[in-house]
Amino acid sequence: MNRTSTFLFVVIFSGIIWGCNTTDKKSGNFISENLTNASQQIGFQLDAIEKTGKILNPRTINKDGSTRYVRRQDWTSGFFPGTMWYMYEMTGNERWKDYGIKITESLDSVKYLTWHHDIGFMINCSYGNAYRLTGEKKYRDVLIEAAKSLSTRFRPAAGVIQSWNTDRGWQAERGWMCPVIIDNMMNLELLFKATELTGDSAFYNIAVSHADATLKNHFREDYSSWHVVDYDPVTGGVRGKYTAQGYSDDSAWARGQAWALYGYTICYRETQNPTYLAQAENVAAFIFNNPNLPDDLVPYWDFDAPNIPNEPRDASAAAIIASALYELASYSDNTESYIAKADNIMKSLSSPAYRANPGTNNYFILMHSVGSIPHNAEIDVPLNYADYYFLEALCRKMNMKNNM
């Protein structure tokens, strides 16, 4: 499909969406307009990839303006295939499914990865969505094997899944023994899923143990989260609390707060433990009551960054928060408030301030995300996980409308 035919498809499809949602034209138009934009932009991305004759996985834009493609071992490798599956779910366009299958299956060997915790991101966002939408046994088998690999990182004394190894890279320079980052809450969904698929409660028990230890040790009195907690893997005690990607050890790194909100929402879904629901709501309260949250609800990269309002925004954190809120709204008594906040975030992200015009931004949907300012990496650039969670939020909004 070339650019012209891609454009014609999305125009026709957006008309179908508009016609099928006459009960809520304003919301329906918002969804269809975003789908039109995403279909054009990601269509151009696939055009560029297909011209190479390779299976490529875009992550961001390099400093020289080129697109950065990543290998399967990269922690972000599951997001672009996941984007394909969400586009297929929302549009029914087989082009997204076809590339989704190709790029998902290119990650097969990741199921054996044991040297960091991000296998949950990598496999659940790709194979998890593939299995959810196709029911293919081969995808189920990958999910189970990946959960086994993730489980090897469980440290019983501390009751946590170790995030990073400390024998390589910059982590080796920090003196940590068993670092656990708040991001790790997102990988628990893979373990919950493995118990559902196998009936083996060991995966579930590891996930709950990690969630409980994180709840106990990762949060301050105001329900903001430290980024890193370092444990003693022998005694299980806490050795220290730090940041890796935030402004300071005592600051509230924006994407970390988003991971916490999303992670405890998952944990409540899977366990029905009201403690997890309360934690998700408390984290949401911290985010939305924070005086440094801008009016458009797209946070600065750290809530305590020293030069606010002259600090970079993080659209990826906003997209994660919006997606989490749409799910949290279905469990909480604050349903209308959470939906309204998510809608306002999505409205901001869909504006020219954050959403790129088709054909620009190296064909990523959102602009203005931040990877890691302390590492001078991916500052004010598009990121594939910003696009992934933006589309997930859009899909959740669409499903919410269809179930009303």
C-alpha positions as CSV (number, residue, x, y, z in Angstrom):
1,M,0.0,0.0,0.0
2,N,1.6,3.3,-1.0
3,R,1.1,6.7,0.6
4,T,-1.9,7.6,-1.6
5,S,-3.8,4.4,-0.9
6,T,-2.9,4.6,2.8
7,F,-4.5,8.1,2.9
8,L,-7.6,7.0,1.0
9,F,-8.0,4.1,3.4
10,V,-7.9,6.2,6.5
11,V,-10.2,8.8,5.1
12,I,-12.8,6.1,4.2
13,F,-12.3,4.4,7.5
14,S,-12.7,7.6,9.5
15,G,-16.0,8.1,7.7
16,I,-17.1,4.7,8.8
17,I,-16.2,5.4,12.4
18,W,-18.1,8.7,12.2
19,G,-21.2,7.0,10.9
20,C,-21.2,4.2,13.4
21,N,-21.0,6.5,16.5
22,T,-23.8,8.9,16.1
23,T,-24.7,8.6,19.8
24,D,-21.5,10.5,20.7
25,K,-20.4,12.5,17.7
26,K,-17.9,14.7,19.6
27,S,-16.0,11.7,21.1
28,G,-16.4,9.6,18.0
29,N,-14.9,12.4,15.9
30,F,-12.0,12.7,18.3
31,I,-11.2,9.0,18.0
32,S,-11.6,8.9,14.2
33,E,-9.5,12.0,13.7
34,N,-6.7,10.5,15.8
35,L,-7.0,7.2,13.9
36,T,-6.8,9.0,10.6
37,N,-3.6,10.8,11.8
38,A,-2.1,7.6,13.2
39,S,-2.9,5.6,10.1
40,Q,-1.2,8.2,7.9
41,Q,1.8,8.6,10.1
42,I,2.4,4.9,10.8
43,G,1.6,4.1,7.2
44,F,4.5,6.4,6.1
45,Q,6.7,4.6,8.7
46,L,5.9,1.3,7.2
47,D,6.5,2.6,3.7
48,A,10.0,3.7,4.7
49,I,10.7,0.3,6.4
50,E,9.4,-1.8,3.5
51,K,11.6,0.0,1.1
52,T,14.6,-1.4,2.9
53,G,13.4,-5.0,2.5
54,K,14.2,-5.5,6.2
55,I,12.2,-6.0,9.4
56,L,13.0,-2.8,11.3
57,N,11.9,-1.6,14.8
58,P,11.8,2.2,15.2
59,R,12.5,3.6,18.6
60,T,13.3,7.4,18.3
61,I,15.2,10.0,16.3
62,N,19.0,10.1,16.6
63,K,20.8,13.4,17.1
64,D,21.7,13.5,13.4
65,G,18.0,13.4,12.5
66,S,17.9,9.8,11.4
67,T,15.5,7.2,12.7
68,R,17.0,5.0,15.4
69,Y,16.0,1.3,14.9
70,V,16.7,-1.2,17.6
71,R,17.7,-4.8,17.9
72,R,15.4,-7.3,19.6
73,Q,17.4,-7.2,22.8
74,D,16.5,-3.5,23.3
75,W,14.1,-2.9,26.2
76,T,11.8,-0.9,23.9
77,S,11.6,-3.6,21.2
78,G,8.0,-4.7,22.1
79,F,6.4,-1.3,21.6
80,F,6.3,-0.9,17.9
81,P,4.9,-4.4,17.3
82,G,2.4,-3.6,20.0
83,T,1.5,-0.4,18.1
84,M,0.8,-2.6,15.0
85,W,-1.6,-4.7,17.1
86,Y,-3.5,-1.7,18.5
87,M,-3.8,-0.3,15.0
88,Y,-5.2,-3.6,13.8
89,E,-7.6,-3.8,16.7
90,M,-9.0,-0.3,16.1
91,T,-9.1,-0.4,12.3
92,G,-9.3,-4.0,11.1
93,N,-6.7,-3.1,8.5
94,E,-4.7,-6.3,7.6
95,R,-1.6,-4.2,6.8
96,W,-1.1,-3.6,10.5
97,K,-1.7,-7.2,11.4
98,D,0.8,-8.4,8.7
99,Y,3.6,-6.3,9.9
100,G,2.6,-7.0,13.5
101,I,3.1,-10.7,12.9
102,K,6.5,-10.2,11.2
103,I,8.0,-7.9,13.8
104,T,6.4,-9.7,16.8
105,E,7.8,-13.1,15.6
106,S,11.2,-11.5,15.1
107,L,11.4,-11.2,18.9
108,D,11.0,-14.9,19.5
109,S,14.4,-15.4,21.1
110,V,13.6,-12.7,23.7
111,K,11.6,-15.3,25.6
112,Y,14.9,-16.7,26.9
113,L,16.3,-13.3,28.1
114,T,17.2,-13.5,31.8
115,W,19.7,-10.6,32.3
116,H,17.2,-7.8,32.9
117,H,13.6,-7.4,33.9
118,D,12.3,-5.6,30.8
119,I,11.3,-8.9,29.1
120,G,7.8,-8.1,30.4
121,F,7.7,-4.9,28.3
122,M,9.3,-6.6,25.3
123,I,7.1,-9.7,25.2
124,N,3.8,-8.7,26.8
125,C,3.4,-5.6,24.5
126,S,4.2,-7.7,21.4
127,Y,3.2,-11.3,22.0
128,G,0.7,-10.4,24.6
129,N,-1.3,-8.3,22.2
130,A,-0.8,-10.8,19.4
131,Y,-2.2,-13.6,21.6
132,R,-5.1,-11.5,22.8
133,L,-6.2,-10.7,19.3
134,T,-5.4,-14.0,17.5
135,G,-5.5,-16.7,20.2
136,E,-2.6,-18.4,18.4
137,K,-1.0,-21.2,20.6
138,K,2.5,-20.3,19.5
139,Y,2.1,-16.8,21.0
140,R,0.8,-18.4,24.2
141,D,3.8,-20.6,24.5
142,V,6.2,-17.6,24.1
143,L,4.4,-15.7,26.9
144,I,4.8,-18.7,29.3
145,E,8.5,-19.2,28.4
146,A,9.1,-15.5,28.9
147,A,7.4,-15.6,32.3
148,K,9.7,-18.4,33.3
149,S,12.7,-16.3,32.3
150,L,11.5,-13.3,34.2
151,S,10.9,-15.5,37.3
152,T,14.6,-16.3,37.4
153,R,15.2,-12.8,38.5
154,F,13.1,-13.2,41.7
155,R,15.2,-12.7,44.9
156,P,13.3,-14.6,47.7
157,A,15.0,-12.8,50.6
158,A,13.9,-9.4,49.5
159,G,10.7,-10.7,47.8
160,V,11.4,-8.8,44.6
161,I,12.4,-9.2,41.0
162,Q,15.8,-7.7,40.4
163,S,15.6,-5.0,37.7
164,W,19.2,-4.7,36.5
165,N,22.4,-6.7,36.8
166,T,25.2,-4.8,38.5
167,D,28.2,-6.4,36.7
168,R,27.9,-4.3,33.5
169,G,27.4,-0.8,32.2
170,W,26.7,2.3,34.3
171,Q,24.8,0.2,36.9
172,A,28.1,-1.4,37.9
173,E,29.4,2.0,38.9
174,R,26.7,2.7,41.5
175,G,27.6,0.1,44.1
176,W,24.2,-1.4,44.0
177,M,23.6,-5.1,44.9
178,C,19.9,-5.7,43.9
179,P,18.4,-2.6,42.3
180,V,14.7,-2.6,41.7
181,I,13.1,0.3,39.7
182,I,9.5,1.4,39.8
183,D,9.2,0.5,36.1
184,N,9.3,-3.1,37.1
185,M,5.7,-2.9,38.2
186,M,4.8,-3.0,34.5
187,N,6.4,-6.4,34.1
188,L,4.1,-8.1,36.6
189,E,1.3,-8.4,34.0
190,L,3.3,-11.0,32.2
191,L,3.5,-13.1,35.4
192,F,-0.2,-12.8,36.1
193,K,-0.9,-13.8,32.5
194,A,1.3,-16.9,32.8
195,T,-0.7,-18.1,35.9
196,E,-3.9,-17.6,33.9
197,L,-2.5,-19.6,31.0
198,T,-0.9,-22.4,33.0
199,G,-2.7,-22.6,36.3
200,D,0.7,-22.4,38.0
201,S,0.3,-20.0,40.9
202,A,4.1,-19.6,41.3
203,F,4.1,-16.7,38.7
204,Y,1.2,-15.0,40.5
205,N,2.9,-15.4,43.9
206,I,6.1,-13.8,42.6
207,A,4.1,-10.9,41.2
208,V,2.2,-10.3,44.4
209,S,5.4,-10.5,46.5
210,H,7.0,-7.9,44.3
211,A,4.0,-5.6,44.4
212,D,3.8,-5.8,48.2
213,A,7.5,-5.1,48.7
214,T,7.4,-2.2,46.3
215,L,4.3,-0.8,48.0
216,K,6.2,-1.0,51.4
217,N,9.6,0.3,50.3
218,H,9.2,2.5,47.1
219,F,6.8,5.2,48.2
220,R,7.1,8.4,50.3
221,E,4.4,9.7,52.6
222,D,2.9,11.8,49.8
223,Y,2.7,8.6,47.6
224,S,5.4,9.8,45.2
225,S,7.8,7.0,44.3
226,W,11.6,6.7,44.4
227,H,12.9,5.5,41.1
228,V,15.4,2.9,42.5
229,V,15.4,0.9,45.7
230,D,18.5,-1.2,46.3
231,Y,18.1,-4.4,48.3
232,D,20.5,-6.8,50.0
233,P,19.8,-10.0,48.1
234,V,20.9,-12.1,51.1
235,T,19.2,-10.4,54.0
236,G,16.4,-8.8,52.1
237,G,17.0,-5.4,53.7
238,V,16.9,-2.0,51.9
239,R,20.3,-0.6,51.3
240,G,19.3,2.7,49.8
241,K,16.9,4.7,47.7
242,Y,18.0,6.6,44.6
243,T,17.2,7.8,41.1
244,A,18.7,6.8,37.8
245,Q,16.6,8.9,35.4
246,G,15.1,11.5,37.6
247,Y,16.4,14.9,38.8
248,S,17.6,13.7,42.2
249,D,17.3,10.8,44.6
250,D,14.5,12.6,46.4
251,S,12.6,13.9,43.4
252,A,9.5,12.5,41.7
253,W,10.5,11.4,38.2
254,A,7.4,11.8,36.1
255,R,7.5,8.6,34.1
256,G,8.2,6.7,37.3
257,Q,4.9,8.0,38.8
258,A,3.1,7.0,35.6
259,W,4.6,3.4,35.9
260,A,3.4,3.3,39.5
261,L,-0.1,4.4,38.7
262,Y,-0.4,1.9,35.8
263,G,1.3,-0.9,37.7
264,Y,-1.0,-0.9,40.7
265,T,-4.0,-0.6,38.5
266,I,-2.9,-3.9,36.8
267,C,-2.3,-5.5,40.2
268,Y,-5.9,-4.6,41.3
269,R,-7.3,-6.0,38.1
270,E,-5.5,-9.3,38.6
271,T,-5.9,-9.7,42.3
272,Q,-8.9,-7.6,43.4
273,N,-6.9,-6.6,46.4
274,P,-8.3,-3.2,47.6
275,T,-4.9,-2.2,48.9
276,Y,-3.6,-2.0,45.3
277,L,-6.7,0.0,44.2
278,A,-6.1,2.5,47.0
279,Q,-2.4,2.7,46.0
280,A,-3.3,3.5,42.4
281,E,-5.7,6.2,43.5
282,N,-3.2,7.7,45.9
283,V,-0.6,7.9,43.2
284,A,-3.2,9.5,40.9
285,A,-3.9,12.0,43.7
286,F,-0.2,12.9,44.0
287,I,0.1,13.5,40.2
288,F,-3.0,15.6,39.8
289,N,-2.7,17.6,43.1
290,N,1.0,18.4,42.4
291,P,1.4,22.2,42.0
292,N,4.0,21.6,39.2
293,L,1.6,19.7,37.0
294,P,0.9,22.0,34.0
295,D,-2.6,23.0,33.1
296,D,-2.5,20.8,30.0
297,L,-1.7,17.8,32.2
298,V,1.4,16.8,30.3
299,P,4.0,16.7,33.1
300,Y,7.5,18.1,33.1
301,W,10.1,15.2,33.0
302,D,10.4,15.4,36.8
303,F,7.9,17.0,39.1
304,D,10.8,18.6,41.0
305,A,13.0,19.6,38.1
306,P,14.7,22.9,39.2
307,N,13.9,25.1,36.2
308,I,10.1,24.6,35.9
309,P,8.4,26.0,33.8
310,N,11.5,26.0,31.6
311,E,12.0,22.2,31.6
312,P,11.2,19.6,29.0
313,R,7.8,18.0,29.0
314,D,7.4,14.2,28.8
315,A,4.5,13.2,26.5
316,S,5.4,9.5,27.2
317,A,4.5,9.9,30.9
318,A,1.3,11.7,30.0
319,A,0.2,8.9,27.6
320,I,0.9,6.2,30.2
321,I,-1.1,8.1,32.8
322,A,-4.0,8.5,30.4
323,S,-4.1,4.9,29.5
324,A,-3.9,3.8,33.2
325,L,-6.7,6.2,34.1
326,Y,-9.1,4.8,31.5
327,E,-8.7,1.4,33.2
328,L,-8.6,2.7,36.7
329,A,-11.9,4.5,36.0
330,S,-13.7,1.1,35.6
331,Y,-12.7,0.0,39.2
332,S,-12.9,3.3,41.1
333,D,-15.7,5.3,42.6
334,N,-13.9,8.3,40.9
335,T,-15.0,7.1,37.5
336,E,-16.1,10.4,36.0
337,S,-13.1,12.3,37.3
338,Y,-10.6,9.8,36.0
339,I,-12.2,9.7,32.6
340,A,-12.3,13.5,32.4
341,K,-8.6,13.7,33.3
342,A,-7.7,11.1,30.8
343,D,-9.8,12.8,28.1
344,N,-8.0,16.1,28.8
345,I,-4.6,14.5,28.6
346,M,-5.5,12.9,25.3
347,K,-6.9,16.2,24.0
348,S,-3.6,17.9,24.9
349,L,-1.5,15.1,23.3
350,S,-3.7,15.3,20.2
351,S,-3.1,19.0,19.8
352,P,-0.4,20.6,17.5
353,A,1.7,21.1,20.6
354,Y,2.4,17.4,20.9
355,R,1.1,15.5,17.9
356,A,3.2,15.7,14.8
357,N,1.7,16.5,11.4
358,P,1.7,13.5,9.0
359,G,5.0,13.1,7.2
360,T,7.0,14.9,9.9
361,N,8.7,13.7,13.1
362,N,10.3,10.7,11.3
363,Y,6.8,9.3,11.2
364,F,6.3,9.0,15.0
365,I,2.9,10.2,16.3
366,L,3.9,12.2,19.3
367,M,6.7,14.8,19.9
368,H,8.3,16.0,23.1
369,S,9.2,12.9,25.2
370,V,12.2,12.4,27.5
371,G,14.2,9.3,27.9
372,S,16.9,10.1,30.5
373,I,18.2,13.6,31.1
374,P,20.8,12.4,33.6
375,H,22.2,10.2,30.8
376,N,21.9,13.0,28.2
377,A,19.8,10.6,26.2
378,E,16.6,11.1,24.2
379,I,15.7,14.5,25.4
380,D,12.7,16.2,23.7
381,V,12.3,13.5,21.1
382,P,9.6,11.1,20.0
383,L,9.7,7.7,21.6
384,N,8.0,4.5,20.5
385,Y,6.5,3.9,23.9
386,A,4.8,7.3,24.0
387,D,3.1,6.3,20.7
388,Y,2.3,2.8,22.1
389,Y,0.5,4.1,25.2
390,F,-1.2,6.9,23.3
391,L,-2.7,4.3,21.0
392,E,-3.5,2.0,23.9
393,A,-5.4,4.9,25.6
394,L,-7.2,5.7,22.4
395,C,-8.2,2.0,22.0
396,R,-9.4,1.9,25.6
397,K,-11.5,5.0,25.0
398,M,-13.0,3.4,21.9
399,N,-13.8,0.2,23.7
400,M,-15.3,2.2,26.5
401,K,-17.6,4.0,24.1
402,N,-18.6,0.7,22.4
403,N,-19.6,-0.8,25.7
404,M,-21.7,2.1,26.8
